[in-house]
């Protein structure tokens, strides 16, 4: 599985379930979280910020209020 580059430079394998959980915590429906996570096209060395941008764009179409929460959430 391709490794992603995290914000602080650490590399980590892409975990679709982890993304789904993050979306659900932000308030996305199970359906939306699954659809968005399955639609992510990741590649070796891709930055998590690129995935985040894609996810936010998708959320804005499906669940705009959730997109706002997801966009402002930082670990």
Secondary structure, DSSP 8 states (H G I E B T S, - for coil): --EEE-TTS-EEE--HHHHHHHHHHTT--HHHHHHHHHH----TT-BHHHHHHHHHHHHHHH-HHHHHHHHH---
